[in-house]
Amino acid sequence: MASLEVKFSVFVLLMLAASAIFILWGVNKGDYLMLALGIGAAICGLFLGMKMVLRKASR
């Protein structure tokens, strides 16, 4: 079984990948809701990733 850190890292990477898809879809189709969803997911993914890095650095 994978550790919690590995699962969290995979989750953050998937969130960033999904945000890129949503942003590209929003730009291509002119759908501002998808664009906003992608930007929000990117911000959340980056925030969670930085939180994980800071937690790992504080050990």
N, CA, C and O atoms as CSV, one atom per row, in Angstrom:
chain,resi,resn,atom,element,x,y,z
A,1,MET,N,N,0.843,-1.183,0.000
A,1,MET,CA,C,0.000,0.000,0.000
A,1,MET,C,C,0.886,1.244,0.000
A,1,MET,O,O,1.881,1.319,0.722
A,2,ALA,N,N,0.507,2.202,-0.814
A,2,ALA,CA,C,1.295,3.427,-0.933
A,2,ALA,C,C,1.085,4.304,0.302
A,2,ALA,O,O,0.029,4.289,0.934
A,3,SER,N,N,2.117,5.055,0.615
A,3,SER,CA,C,2.019,5.929,1.773
A,3,SER,C,C,1.090,7.110,1.472
A,3,SER,O,O,0.727,7.364,0.323
A,4,LEU,N,N,0.732,7.798,2.508
A,4,LEU,CA,C,-0.179,8.934,2.365
A,4,LEU,C,C,0.451,10.058,1.555
A,4,LEU,O,O,-0.244,10.748,0.809
A,5,GLU,N,N,1.764,10.250,1.695
A,5,GLU,CA,C,2.449,11.297,0.934
A,5,GLU,C,C,2.408,11.018,-0.563
A,5,GLU,O,O,2.244,11.939,-1.363
A,6,VAL,N,N,2.557,9.754,-0.942
A,6,VAL,CA,C,2.528,9.391,-2.353
A,6,VAL,C,C,1.122,9.604,-2.910
A,6,VAL,O,O,0.965,10.132,-4.011
A,7,LYS,N,N,0.109,9.201,-2.161
A,7,LYS,CA,C,-1.269,9.394,-2.603
A,7,LYS,C,C,-1.587,10.879,-2.737
A,7,LYS,O,O,-2.253,11.290,-3.687
A,8,PHE,N,N,-1.119,11.675,-1.800
A,8,PHE,CA,C,-1.360,13.114,-1.839
A,8,PHE,C,C,-0.648,13.747,-3.031
A,8,PHE,O,O,-1.201,14.626,-3.691
A,9,SER,N,N,0.578,13.300,-3.308
A,9,SER,CA,C,1.325,13.823,-4.455
A,9,SER,C,C,0.615,13.495,-5.761
A,9,SER,O,O,0.520,14.344,-6.647
A,10,VAL,N,N,0.120,12.278,-5.884
A,10,VAL,CA,C,-0.611,11.883,-7.089
A,10,VAL,C,C,-1.885,12.715,-7.227
A,10,VAL,O,O,-2.234,13.138,-8.329
A,11,PHE,N,N,-2.579,12.950,-6.112
A,11,PHE,CA,C,-3.791,13.762,-6.138
A,11,PHE,C,C,-3.500,15.178,-6.608
A,11,PHE,O,O,-4.249,15.728,-7.416
A,12,VAL,N,N,-2.426,15.773,-6.116
A,12,VAL,CA,C,-2.059,17.136,-6.521
A,12,VAL,C,C,-1.702,17.168,-8.005
A,12,VAL,O,O,-2.099,18.094,-8.712
A,13,LEU,N,N,-0.963,16.177,-8.485
A,13,LEU,CA,C,-0.605,16.146,-9.901
A,13,LEU,C,C,-1.833,15.963,-10.788
A,13,LEU,O,O,-1.936,16.585,-11.845
A,14,LEU,N,N,-2.761,15.113,-10.360
A,14,LEU,CA,C,-3.998,14.938,-11.127
A,14,LEU,C,C,-4.830,16.216,-11.138
A,14,LEU,O,O,-5.450,16.546,-12.149
A,15,MET,N,N,-4.845,16.932,-10.021
A,15,MET,CA,C,-5.591,18.187,-9.970
A,15,MET,C,C,-4.982,19.214,-10.917
A,15,MET,O,O,-5.713,19.942,-11.589
A,16,LEU,N,N,-3.666,19.282,-10.977
A,16,LEU,CA,C,-3.016,20.223,-11.885
A,16,LEU,C,C,-3.223,19.821,-13.341
A,16,LEU,O,O,-3.386,20.683,-14.204
A,17,ALA,N,N,-3.217,18.522,-13.619
A,17,ALA,CA,C,-3.475,18.068,-14.990
A,17,ALA,C,C,-4.913,18.382,-15.394
A,17,ALA,O,O,-5.164,18.822,-16.516
A,18,ALA,N,N,-5.848,18.158,-14.485
A,18,ALA,CA,C,-7.249,18.470,-14.784
A,18,ALA,C,C,-7.435,19.967,-14.991
A,18,ALA,O,O,-8.218,20.383,-15.845
A,19,SER,N,N,-6.727,20.770,-14.222
A,19,SER,CA,C,-6.859,22.218,-14.387
A,19,SER,C,C,-6.349,22.652,-15.752
A,19,SER,O,O,-6.924,23.545,-16.375
A,20,ALA,N,N,-5.272,22.025,-16.224
A,20,ALA,CA,C,-4.766,22.367,-17.556
A,20,ALA,C,C,-5.780,22.000,-18.634
A,20,ALA,O,O,-5.974,22.754,-19.588
A,21,ILE,N,N,-6.427,20.846,-18.487
A,21,ILE,CA,C,-7.451,20.435,-19.454
A,21,ILE,C,C,-8.615,21.407,-19.430
A,21,ILE,O,O,-9.099,21.815,-20.485
A,22,PHE,N,N,-9.077,21.789,-18.232
A,22,PHE,CA,C,-10.204,22.715,-18.130
A,22,PHE,C,C,-9.864,24.084,-18.711
A,22,PHE,O,O,-10.694,24.702,-19.379
A,23,ILE,N,N,-8.643,24.557,-18.458
A,23,ILE,CA,C,-8.233,25.855,-18.988
A,23,ILE,C,C,-8.169,25.811,-20.515
A,23,ILE,O,O,-8.660,26.718,-21.187
A,24,LEU,N,N,-7.561,24.750,-21.061
A,24,LEU,CA,C,-7.480,24.643,-22.520
A,24,LEU,C,C,-8.857,24.507,-23.145
A,24,LEU,O,O,-9.117,25.087,-24.199
A,25,TRP,N,N,-9.744,23.748,-22.509
A,25,TRP,CA,C,-11.100,23.584,-23.009
A,25,TRP,C,C,-11.847,24.928,-22.974
A,25,TRP,O,O,-12.547,25.289,-23.920
A,26,GLY,N,N,-11.683,25.645,-21.880
A,26,GLY,CA,C,-12.342,26.941,-21.760
A,26,GLY,C,C,-11.861,27.953,-22.775
A,26,GLY,O,O,-12.660,28.722,-23.310
A,27,VAL,N,N,-10.557,27.964,-23.051
A,27,VAL,CA,C,-10.010,28.899,-24.035
A,27,VAL,C,C,-10.456,28.502,-25.439
A,27,VAL,O,O,-10.819,29.359,-26.245
A,28,ASN,N,N,-10.428,27.195,-25.730
A,28,ASN,CA,C,-10.762,26.724,-27.068
A,28,ASN,C,C,-12.237,26.929,-27.400
A,28,ASN,O,O,-12.563,27.358,-28.507
A,29,LYS,N,N,-13.127,26.631,-26.466
A,29,LYS,CA,C,-14.564,26.725,-26.715
A,29,LYS,C,C,-15.156,28.080,-26.339
A,29,LYS,O,O,-16.307,28.361,-26.671
A,30,GLY,N,N,-14.394,28.915,-25.660
A,30,GLY,CA,C,-14.916,30.188,-25.192
A,30,GLY,C,C,-15.856,30.036,-24.015
A,30,GLY,O,O,-16.714,30.887,-23.782
A,31,ASP,N,N,-15.694,28.946,-23.269
A,31,ASP,CA,C,-16.559,28.653,-22.123
A,31,ASP,C,C,-15.876,29.194,-20.860
A,31,ASP,O,O,-14.896,28.625,-20.380
A,32,TYR,N,N,-16.406,30.291,-20.336
A,32,TYR,CA,C,-15.754,30.948,-19.208
A,32,TYR,C,C,-15.917,30.171,-17.908
A,32,TYR,O,O,-15.102,30.320,-16.997
A,33,LEU,N,N,-16.955,29.345,-17.806
A,33,LEU,CA,C,-17.133,28.529,-16.606
A,33,LEU,C,C,-16.022,27.491,-16.497
A,33,LEU,O,O,-15.463,27.292,-15.419
A,34,MET,N,N,-15.700,26.832,-17.599
A,34,MET,CA,C,-14.601,25.852,-17.590
A,34,MET,C,C,-13.268,26.541,-17.338
A,34,MET,O,O,-12.404,25.996,-16.650
A,35,LEU,N,N,-13.101,27.722,-17.884
A,35,LEU,CA,C,-11.869,28.473,-17.659
A,35,LEU,C,C,-11.726,28.824,-16.176
A,35,LEU,O,O,-10.648,28.680,-15.601
A,36,ALA,N,N,-12.811,29.282,-15.566
A,36,ALA,CA,C,-12.771,29.611,-14.137
A,36,ALA,C,C,-12.545,28.369,-13.292
A,36,ALA,O,O,-11.817,28.416,-12.300
A,37,LEU,N,N,-13.162,27.256,-13.678
A,37,LEU,CA,C,-12.961,26.001,-12.951
A,37,LEU,C,C,-11.504,25.549,-13.036
A,37,LEU,O,O,-10.930,25.089,-12.050
A,38,GLY,N,N,-10.916,25.684,-14.216
A,38,GLY,CA,C,-9.511,25.309,-14.389
A,38,GLY,C,C,-8.574,26.189,-13.589
A,38,GLY,O,O,-7.619,25.693,-12.991
A,39,ILE,N,N,-8.829,27.475,-13.570
A,39,ILE,CA,C,-7.979,28.387,-12.793
A,39,ILE,C,C,-8.122,28.100,-11.301
A,39,ILE,O,O,-7.134,28.108,-10.567
A,40,GLY,N,N,-9.355,27.846,-10.852
A,40,GLY,CA,C,-9.568,27.504,-9.448
A,40,GLY,C,C,-8.879,26.210,-9.055
A,40,GLY,O,O,-8.289,26.119,-7.978
A,41,ALA,N,N,-8.951,25.204,-9.925
A,41,ALA,CA,C,-8.284,23.929,-9.644
A,41,ALA,C,C,-6.769,24.095,-9.632
A,41,ALA,O,O,-6.079,23.458,-8.836
A,42,ALA,N,N,-6.250,24.949,-10.510
A,42,ALA,CA,C,-4.807,25.191,-10.523
A,42,ALA,C,C,-4.358,25.874,-9.237
A,42,ALA,O,O,-3.320,25.522,-8.675
A,43,ILE,N,N,-5.124,26.834,-8.775
A,43,ILE,CA,C,-4.771,27.526,-7.530
A,43,ILE,C,C,-4.815,26.552,-6.357
A,43,ILE,O,O,-3.917,26.548,-5.515
A,44,CYS,N,N,-5.862,25.725,-6.304
A,44,CYS,CA,C,-5.959,24.740,-5.214
A,44,CYS,C,C,-4.826,23.727,-5.286
A,44,CYS,O,O,-4.243,23.375,-4.261
A,45,GLY,N,N,-4.513,23.258,-6.482
A,45,GLY,CA,C,-3.431,22.289,-6.640
A,45,GLY,C,C,-2.089,22.866,-6.240
A,45,GLY,O,O,-1.299,22.199,-5.572
A,46,LEU,N,N,-1.824,24.096,-6.642
A,46,LEU,CA,C,-0.558,24.724,-6.268
A,46,LEU,C,C,-0.495,24.986,-4.765
A,46,LEU,O,O,0.556,24.822,-4.146
A,47,PHE,N,N,-1.626,25.395,-4.180
A,47,PHE,CA,C,-1.661,25.624,-2.735
A,47,PHE,C,C,-1.408,24.328,-1.970
A,47,PHE,O,O,-0.623,24.307,-1.022
A,48,LEU,N,N,-2.075,23.247,-2.382
A,48,LEU,CA,C,-1.868,21.957,-1.707
A,48,LEU,C,C,-0.447,21.443,-1.915
A,48,LEU,O,O,0.148,20.862,-1.007
A,49,GLY,N,N,0.093,21.658,-3.115
A,49,GLY,CA,C,1.467,21.229,-3.377
A,49,GLY,C,C,2.469,21.992,-2.527
A,49,GLY,O,O,3.407,21.402,-1.991
A,50,MET,N,N,2.277,23.300,-2.401
A,50,MET,CA,C,3.187,24.088,-1.567
A,50,MET,C,C,3.048,23.707,-0.104
A,50,MET,O,O,4.035,23.674,0.630
A,51,LYS,N,N,1.821,23.420,0.322
A,51,LYS,CA,C,1.607,22.989,1.703
A,51,LYS,C,C,2.337,21.679,1.976
A,51,LYS,O,O,2.920,21.495,3.045
A,52,MET,N,N,2.300,20.766,0.999
A,52,MET,CA,C,2.984,19.484,1.155
A,52,MET,C,C,4.500,19.688,1.218
A,52,MET,O,O,5.180,19.068,2.035
A,53,VAL,N,N,5.020,20.553,0.357
A,53,VAL,CA,C,6.458,20.803,0.336
A,53,VAL,C,C,6.915,21.454,1.641
A,53,VAL,O,O,7.949,21.081,2.195
A,54,LEU,N,N,6.150,22.422,2.127
A,54,LEU,CA,C,6.514,23.095,3.377
A,54,LEU,C,C,6.446,22.144,4.557
A,54,LEU,O,O,7.275,22.211,5.464
A,55,ARG,N,N,5.462,21.261,4.547
A,55,ARG,CA,C,5.358,20.276,5.631
A,55,ARG,C,C,6.542,19.320,5.620
A,55,ARG,O,O,7.066,18.943,6.668
A,56,LYS,N,N,6.961,18.929,4.398
A,56,LYS,CA,C,8.092,18.013,4.276
A,56,LYS,C,C,9.389,18.718,4.672
A,56,LYS,O,O,10.282,18.094,5.246
A,57,ALA,N,N,9.502,20.036,4.366
A,57,ALA,CA,C,10.719,20.781,4.685
A,57,ALA,C,C,10.836,21.058,6.179
A,57,ALA,O,O,11.941,21.228,6.694
A,58,SER,N,N,9.711,21.103,6.873
A,58,SER,CA,C,9.758,21.433,8.296
A,58,SER,C,C,10.147,20.244,9.165
A,58,SER,O,O,10.358,20.401,10.367
A,59,ARG,N,N,10.243,19.079,8.582
A,59,ARG,CA,C,10.628,17.894,9.373
A,59,ARG,C,C,12.085,17.870,9.678
A,59,ARG,O,O,12.564,16.943,10.331
